[in-house]
Amino acid sequence: MNTLLTQALITTAIAVLACIVLMPNLIRWSVKLRLVDIPNERKLHKDPIPSIGGLVMMLSLLIAFALSAGMRQLFVQYWAVGVMLLVLACYWCT
């Protein structure tokens, strides 16, 4: 199998596992800190929904790139782009 393909599959597996481990903890944390979307008459959901799930996905990708030896040289570039996108999204939402 191609080395780059193998590294990409390992990185993907690490990201998925990190997301599975981090997501329940973030859900509990967001409920405690009241970082949830409160339903109203315009919402379809009936219960408060955590609104920072994308943060777990971003953290999972950063963890995966940091731990994957083959992708380490790309880590800095992706990290920089990810941080810029996160800052722009936070600026855009406020």
N, CA, C and O atoms as a GROMACS GRO file, in nm:
protein
  376
    1MET      N    1   0.085  -0.118   0.000
    1MET     CA    2   0.000   0.000   0.000
    1MET      C    3   0.089   0.124   0.000
    1MET      O    4   0.200   0.123   0.055
    2ASN      N    5   0.041   0.228  -0.060
    2ASN     CA    6   0.113   0.354  -0.070
    2ASN      C    7   0.138   0.412   0.070
    2ASN      O    8   0.049   0.409   0.155
    3THR      N    9   0.258   0.462   0.094
    3THR     CA   10   0.294   0.516   0.225
    3THR      C   11   0.208   0.637   0.261
    3THR      O   12   0.163   0.649   0.375
    4LEU      N   13   0.186   0.726   0.166
    4LEU     CA   14   0.103   0.843   0.193
    4LEU      C   15  -0.040   0.803   0.225
    4LEU      O   16  -0.104   0.861   0.313
    5LEU      N   17  -0.091   0.704   0.152
    5LEU     CA   18  -0.226   0.656   0.179
    5LEU      C   19  -0.234   0.593   0.318
    5LEU      O   20  -0.332   0.613   0.390
    6THR      N   21  -0.133   0.517   0.355
    6THR     CA   22  -0.130   0.456   0.488
    6THR      C   23  -0.128   0.564   0.596
    6THR      O   24  -0.202   0.554   0.694
    7GLN      N   25  -0.046   0.665   0.579
    7GLN     CA   26  -0.040   0.774   0.677
    7GLN      C   27  -0.173   0.849   0.684
    7GLN      O   28  -0.215   0.889   0.792
    8ALA      N   29  -0.238   0.868   0.570
    8ALA     CA   30  -0.368   0.936   0.570
    8ALA      C   31  -0.472   0.853   0.644
    8ALA      O   32  -0.554   0.908   0.717
    9LEU      N   33  -0.470   0.722   0.624
    9LEU     CA   34  -0.565   0.635   0.695
    9LEU      C   35  -0.539   0.634   0.845
    9LEU      O   36  -0.633   0.635   0.924
   10ILE      N   37  -0.412   0.632   0.885
   10ILE     CA   38  -0.378   0.636   1.027
   10ILE      C   39  -0.422   0.768   1.087
   10ILE      O   40  -0.477   0.772   1.197
   11THR      N   41  -0.397   0.877   1.017
   11THR     CA   42  -0.438   1.009   1.065
   11THR      C   43  -0.589   1.018   1.080
   11THR      O   44  -0.639   1.074   1.177
   12THR      N   45  -0.662   0.963   0.984
   12THR     CA   46  -0.808   0.962   0.990
   12THR      C   47  -0.856   0.880   1.109
   12THR      O   48  -0.948   0.921   1.180
   13ALA      N   49  -0.795   0.765   1.131
   13ALA     CA   50  -0.834   0.681   1.244
   13ALA      C   51  -0.807   0.751   1.377
   13ALA      O   52  -0.890   0.743   1.469
   14ILE      N   53  -0.694   0.818   1.388
   14ILE     CA   54  -0.664   0.893   1.511
   14ILE      C   55  -0.766   1.004   1.532
   14ILE      O   56  -0.812   1.024   1.644
   15ALA      N   57  -0.803   1.075   1.426
   15ALA     CA   58  -0.900   1.184   1.438
   15ALA      C   59  -1.036   1.131   1.481
   15ALA      O   60  -1.102   1.192   1.565
   16VAL      N   61  -1.079   1.020   1.424
   16VAL     CA   62  -1.209   0.963   1.460
   16VAL      C   63  -1.209   0.918   1.606
   16VAL      O   64  -1.304   0.945   1.679
   17LEU      N   65  -1.103   0.850   1.648
   17LEU     CA   66  -1.095   0.804   1.787
   17LEU      C   67  -1.090   0.922   1.884
   17LEU      O   68  -1.155   0.919   1.989
   18ALA      N   69  -1.014   1.025   1.850
   18ALA     CA   70  -1.009   1.144   1.936
   18ALA      C   71  -1.145   1.210   1.946
   18ALA      O   72  -1.184   1.257   2.053
   19CYS      N   73  -1.218   1.214   1.836
   19CYS     CA   74  -1.352   1.274   1.836
   19CYS      C   75  -1.448   1.192   1.922
   19CYS      O   76  -1.528   1.247   1.997
   20ILE      N   77  -1.438   1.059   1.912
   20ILE     CA   78  -1.525   0.972   1.992
   20ILE      C   79  -1.496   0.989   2.141
   20ILE      O   80  -1.588   0.987   2.222
   21VAL      N   81  -1.370   1.006   2.176
   21VAL     CA   82  -1.332   1.022   2.317
   21VAL      C   83  -1.369   1.161   2.368
   21VAL      O   84  -1.418   1.174   2.480
   22LEU      N   85  -1.345   1.264   2.288
   22LEU     CA   86  -1.365   1.401   2.334
   22LEU      C   87  -1.510   1.449   2.332
   22LEU      O   88  -1.548   1.533   2.413
   23MET      N   89  -1.591   1.397   2.241
   23MET     CA   90  -1.727   1.449   2.223
   23MET      C   91  -1.814   1.439   2.349
   23MET      O   92  -1.875   1.540   2.386
   24PRO      N   93  -1.822   1.325   2.418
   24PRO     CA   94  -1.907   1.321   2.538
   24PRO      C   95  -1.860   1.418   2.646
   24PRO      O   96  -1.942   1.478   2.716
   25ASN      N   97  -1.729   1.432   2.660
   25ASN     CA   98  -1.676   1.526   2.760
   25ASN      C   99  -1.712   1.669   2.724
   25ASN      O  100  -1.748   1.748   2.812
   26LEU      N  101  -1.703   1.705   2.598
   26LEU     CA  102  -1.736   1.840   2.557
   26LEU      C  103  -1.886   1.868   2.572
   26LEU      O  104  -1.925   1.980   2.606
   27ILE      N  105  -1.968   1.768   2.548
   27ILE     CA  106  -2.113   1.786   2.565
   27ILE      C  107  -2.144   1.817   2.710
   27ILE      O  108  -2.220   1.909   2.739
   28ARG      N  109  -2.086   1.740   2.803
   28ARG     CA  110  -2.108   1.767   2.946
   28ARG      C  111  -2.056   1.905   2.984
   28ARG      O  112  -2.121   1.979   3.058
   29TRP      N  113  -1.938   1.940   2.932
   29TRP     CA  114  -1.877   2.068   2.963
   29TRP      C  115  -1.962   2.183   2.909
   29TRP      O  116  -1.980   2.284   2.978
   30SER      N  117  -2.014   2.169   2.788
   30SER     CA  118  -2.093   2.277   2.729
   30SER      C  119  -2.226   2.295   2.801
   30SER      O  120  -2.276   2.407   2.812
   31VAL      N  121  -2.284   2.186   2.850
   31VAL     CA  122  -2.410   2.198   2.926
   31VAL      C  123  -2.384   2.268   3.059
   31VAL      O  124  -2.463   2.353   3.100
   32LYS      N  125  -2.273   2.233   3.127
   32LYS     CA  126  -2.240   2.298   3.254
   32LYS      C  127  -2.216   2.447   3.236
   32LYS      O  128  -2.256   2.528   3.320
   33LEU      N  129  -2.150   2.484   3.126
   33LEU     CA  130  -2.119   2.625   3.101
   33LEU      C  131  -2.230   2.698   3.025
   33LEU      O  132  -2.216   2.816   2.991
   34ARG      N  133  -2.339   2.626   2.999
   34ARG     CA  134  -2.456   2.681   2.929
   34ARG      C  135  -2.420   2.733   2.790
   34ARG      O  136  -2.469   2.837   2.747
   35LEU      N  137  -2.334   2.659   2.720
   35LEU     CA  138  -2.300   2.689   2.581
   35LEU      C  139  -2.387   2.603   2.491
   35LEU      O  140  -2.338   2.520   2.415
   36VAL      N  141  -2.517   2.624   2.503
   36VAL     CA  142  -2.614   2.543   2.431
   36VAL      C  143  -2.711   2.632   2.355
   36VAL      O  144  -2.729   2.750   2.388
   37ASP      N  145  -2.772   2.574   2.254
   37ASP     CA  146  -2.875   2.643   2.177
   37ASP      C  147  -3.009   2.614   2.244
   37ASP      O  148  -3.055   2.500   2.244
   38ILE      N  149  -3.070   2.716   2.300
   38ILE     CA  150  -3.198   2.701   2.370
   38ILE      C  151  -3.310   2.701   2.266
   38ILE      O  152  -3.319   2.793   2.184
   39PRO      N  153  -3.397   2.600   2.270
   39PRO     CA  154  -3.506   2.595   2.170
   39PRO      C  155  -3.610   2.705   2.195
   39PRO      O  156  -3.637   2.743   2.309
   40ASN      N  157  -3.667   2.752   2.088
   40ASN     CA  158  -3.779   2.845   2.096
   40ASN      C  159  -3.881   2.803   1.990
   40ASN      O  160  -3.872   2.693   1.936
   41GLU      N  161  -3.976   2.889   1.961
   41GLU     CA  162  -4.083   2.850   1.868
   41GLU      C  163  -4.033   2.830   1.725
   41GLU      O  164  -4.099   2.762   1.646
   42ARG      N  165  -3.917   2.886   1.690
   42ARG     CA  166  -3.864   2.871   1.555
   42ARG      C  167  -3.772   2.750   1.539
   42ARG      O  168  -3.732   2.717   1.428
   43LYS      N  169  -3.738   2.684   1.648
   43LYS     CA  170  -3.645   2.571   1.644
   43LYS      C  171  -3.721   2.440   1.634
   43LYS      O  172  -3.834   2.429   1.683
   44LEU      N  173  -3.660   2.341   1.572
   44LEU     CA  174  -3.722   2.210   1.560
   44LEU      C  175  -3.694   2.122   1.681
   44LEU      O  176  -3.774   2.034   1.713
   45HIS      N  177  -3.583   2.145   1.749
   45HIS     CA  178  -3.548   2.060   1.862
   45HIS      C  179  -3.617   2.108   1.989
   45HIS      O  180  -3.648   2.226   2.005
   46LYS      N  181  -3.641   2.013   2.080
   46LYS     CA  182  -3.712   2.043   2.204
   46LYS      C  183  -3.617   2.060   2.323
   46LYS      O  184  -3.651   2.129   2.419
   47ASP      N  185  -3.500   1.999   2.316
   47ASP     CA  186  -3.403   2.006   2.426
   47ASP      C  187  -3.289   2.099   2.388
   47ASP      O  188  -3.262   2.120   2.269
   48PRO      N  189  -3.220   2.157   2.487
   48PRO     CA  190  -3.102   2.237   2.456
   48PRO      C  191  -2.995   2.152   2.387
   48PRO      O  192  -2.967   2.040   2.429
   49ILE      N  193  -2.936   2.205   2.282
   49ILE     CA  194  -2.837   2.134   2.201
   49ILE      C  195  -2.702   2.205   2.217
   49ILE      O  196  -2.693   2.326   2.197
   50PRO      N  197  -2.595   2.131   2.252
   50PRO     CA  198  -2.462   2.193   2.260
   50PRO      C  199  -2.424   2.256   2.126
   50PRO      O  200  -2.443   2.196   2.020
   51SER      N  201  -2.370   2.375   2.132
   51SER     CA  202  -2.343   2.449   2.008
   51SER      C  203  -2.194   2.458   1.974
   51SER      O  204  -2.157   2.533   1.884
   52ILE      N  205  -2.110   2.384   2.044
   52ILE     CA  206  -1.967   2.393   2.015
   52ILE      C  207  -1.909   2.259   1.972
   52ILE      O  208  -1.793   2.228   2.003
   53GLY      N  209  -1.986   2.178   1.901
   53GLY     CA  210  -1.940   2.048   1.853
   53GLY      C  211  -1.829   2.059   1.750
   53GLY      O  212  -1.746   1.968   1.739
   54GLY      N  213  -1.827   2.166   1.674
   54GLY     CA  214  -1.721   2.184   1.576
   54GLY      C  215  -1.584   2.199   1.640
   54GLY      O  216  -1.482   2.169   1.578
   55LEU      N  217  -1.582   2.246   1.763
   55LEU     CA  218  -1.456   2.260   1.836
   55LEU      C  219  -1.392   2.123   1.857
   55LEU      O  220  -1.270   2.110   1.847
   56VAL      N  221  -1.472   2.021   1.887
   56VAL     CA  222  -1.419   1.886   1.905
   56VAL      C  223  -1.359   1.835   1.775
   56VAL      O  224  -1.253   1.772   1.775
   57MET      N  225  -1.425   1.861   1.665
   57MET     CA  226  -1.372   1.815   1.536
   57MET      C  227  -1.239   1.883   1.505
   57MET      O  228  -1.146   1.819   1.456
   58MET      N  229  -1.230   2.011   1.533
   58MET     CA  230  -1.105   2.084   1.510
   58MET      C  231  -0.995   2.031   1.600
   58MET      O  232  -0.882   2.010   1.555
   59LEU      N  233  -1.025   2.009   1.728
   59LEU     CA  234  -0.926   1.955   1.820
   59LEU      C  235  -0.883   1.814   1.779
   59LEU      O  236  -0.765   1.780   1.789
   60SER      N  237  -0.977   1.734   1.734
   60SER     CA  238  -0.944   1.598   1.691
   60SER      C  239  -0.850   1.598   1.572
   60SER      O  240  -0.755   1.520   1.568
   61LEU      N  241  -0.875   1.685   1.477
   61LEU     CA  242  -0.785   1.695   1.362
   61LEU      C  243  -0.646   1.743   1.402
   61LEU      O  244  -0.546   1.693   1.352
   62LEU      N  245  -0.642   1.841   1.492
   62LEU     CA  246  -0.512   1.890   1.537
   62LEU      C  247  -0.435   1.781   1.611
   62LEU      O  248  -0.314   1.767   1.591
   63ILE      N  249  -0.503   1.705   1.695
   63ILE     CA  250  -0.439   1.594   1.766
   63ILE      C  251  -0.388   1.490   1.667
   63ILE      O  252  -0.276   1.441   1.680
   64ALA      N  253  -0.470   1.456   1.569
   64ALA     CA  254  -0.431   1.356   1.471
   64ALA      C  255  -0.309   1.400   1.391
   64ALA      O  256  -0.217   1.321   1.371
   65PHE      N  257  -0.307   1.523   1.345
   65PHE     CA  258  -0.192   1.571   1.268
   65PHE      C  259  -0.067   1.580   1.356
   65PHE      O  260   0.044   1.556   1.308
   66ALA      N  261  -0.085   1.615   1.483
   66ALA     CA  262   0.031   1.625   1.572
   66ALA      C  263   0.091   1.488   1.602
   66ALA      O  264   0.213   1.476   1.616
   67LEU      N  265   0.008   1.384   1.611
   67LEU     CA  266   0.057   1.251   1.645
   67LEU      C  267   0.100   1.169   1.525
   67LEU      O  268   0.176   1.072   1.541
   68SER      N  269   0.057   1.203   1.408
   68SER     CA  270   0.090   1.126   1.288
   68SER      C  271   0.226   1.170   1.234
   68SER      O  272   0.244   1.285   1.194
   69ALA      N  273   0.321   1.076   1.233
   69ALA     CA  274   0.458   1.110   1.194
   69ALA      C  275   0.467   1.153   1.047
   69ALA      O  276   0.540   1.247   1.016
   70GLY      N  277   0.394   1.088   0.959
   70GLY     CA  278   0.401   1.121   0.817
   70GLY      C  279   0.339   1.255   0.783
   70GLY      O  280   0.375   1.316   0.683
   71MET      N  281   0.246   1.300   0.865
   71MET     CA  282   0.176   1.424   0.836
   71MET      C  283   0.232   1.541   0.917
   71MET      O  284   0.179   1.653   0.910
   72ARG      N  285   0.337   1.517   0.995
   72ARG     CA  286   0.386   1.620   1.086
   72ARG      C  287   0.432   1.746   1.012
   72ARG      O  288   0.412   1.856   1.063
   73GLN      N  289   0.492   1.732   0.894
   73GLN     CA  290   0.538   1.850   0.822
   73GLN      C  291   0.420   1.934   0.772
   73GLN      O  292   0.433   2.056   0.756
   74LEU      N  293   0.306   1.871   0.749
   74LEU     CA  294   0.187   1.946   0.707
   74LEU      C  295   0.112   2.004   0.826
   74LEU      O  296   0.027   2.092   0.810
   75PHE      N  297   0.144   1.954   0.947
   75PHE     CA  298   0.070   1.994   1.066
   75PHE      C  299   0.073   2.144   1.088
   75PHE      O  300  -0.031   2.205   1.114
   76VAL      N  301   0.189   2.204   1.077
   76VAL     CA  302   0.202   2.348   1.103
   76VAL      C  303   0.118   2.428   1.004
   76VAL      O  304   0.053   2.525   1.043
   77GLN      N  305   0.120   2.388   0.879
   77GLN     CA  306   0.042   2.460   0.778
   77GLN      C  307  -0.108   2.447   0.805
   77GLN      O  308  -0.181   2.546   0.801
   78TYR      N  309  -0.154   2.326   0.831
   78TYR     CA  310  -0.296   2.306   0.858
   78TYR      C  311  -0.338   2.373   0.989
   78TYR      O  312  -0.448   2.427   0.998
   79TRP      N  313  -0.250   2.369   1.088
   79TRP     CA  314  -0.281   2.433   1.215
   79TRP      C  315  -0.298   2.583   1.195
   79TRP      O  316  -0.391   2.643   1.249
   80ALA      N  317  -0.209   2.643   1.119
   80ALA     CA  318  -0.217   2.787   1.094
   80ALA      C  319  -0.345   2.823   1.020
   80ALA      O  320  -0.413   2.920   1.055
   81VAL      N  321  -0.379   2.746   0.919
   81VAL     CA  322  -0.503   2.771   0.844
   81VAL      C  323  -0.624   2.750   0.934
   81VAL      O  324  -0.718   2.829   0.930
   82GLY      N  325  -0.623   2.645   1.014
   82GLY     CA  326  -0.735   2.618   1.104
   82GLY      C  327  -0.756   2.728   1.206
   82GLY      O  328  -0.869   2.767   1.233
   83VAL      N  329  -0.648   2.778   1.262
   83VAL     CA  330  -0.658   2.887   1.360
   83VAL      C  331  -0.712   3.013   1.292
   83VAL      O  332  -0.796   3.083   1.350
   84MET      N  333  -0.665   3.041   1.172
   84MET     CA  334  -0.716   3.159   1.100
   84MET      C  335  -0.865   3.145   1.072
   84MET      O  336  -0.940   3.242   1.087
   85LEU      N  337  -0.908   3.027   1.030
   85LEU     CA  338  -1.051   3.005   1.004
   85LEU      C  339  -1.132   3.016   1.132
   85LEU      O  340  -1.242   3.072   1.131
   86LEU      N  341  -1.080   2.965   1.242
   86LEU     CA  342  -1.150   2.974   1.370
   86LEU      C  343  -1.164   3.119   1.414
   86LEU      O  344  -1.271   3.160   1.461
   87VAL      N  345  -1.058   3.196   1.400
   87VAL     CA  346  -1.063   3.338   1.436
   87VAL      C  347  -1.162   3.412   1.347
   87VAL      O  348  -1.240   3.494   1.396
   88LEU      N  349  -1.158   3.385   1.217
   88LEU     CA  350  -1.253   3.451   1.126
   88LEU      C  351  -1.397   3.412   1.158
   88LEU      O  352  -1.486   3.497   1.153
   89ALA      N  353  -1.420   3.286   1.190
   89ALA     CA  354  -1.556   3.243   1.224
   89ALA      C  355  -1.604   3.310   1.352
   89ALA      O  356  -1.720   3.352   1.360
   90CYS      N  357  -1.517   3.320   1.451
   90CYS     CA  358  -1.555   3.388   1.576
   90CYS      C  359  -1.582   3.535   1.552
   90CYS      O  360  -1.677   3.591   1.608
   91TYR      N  361  -1.501   3.598   1.469
   91TYR     CA  362  -1.521   3.739   1.437
   91TYR      C  363  -1.650   3.759   1.360
   91TYR      O  364  -1.724   3.855   1.384
   92TRP      N  365  -1.678   3.668   1.266
   92TRP     CA  366  -1.797   3.679   1.182
   92TRP      C  367  -1.924   3.660   1.265
   92TRP      O  368  -2.026   3.724   1.238
   93CYS      N  369  -1.920   3.572   1.365
   93CYS     CA  370  -2.039   3.540   1.445
   93CYS      C  371  -2.070   3.646   1.549
   93CYS      O  372  -2.181   3.647   1.603
   94THR      N  373  -1.976   3.735   1.580
   94THR     CA  374  -2.003   3.835   1.684
   94THR      C  375  -2.052   3.964   1.625
   94THR      O  376  -2.080   4.059   1.698
   0.00000   0.00000   0.00000
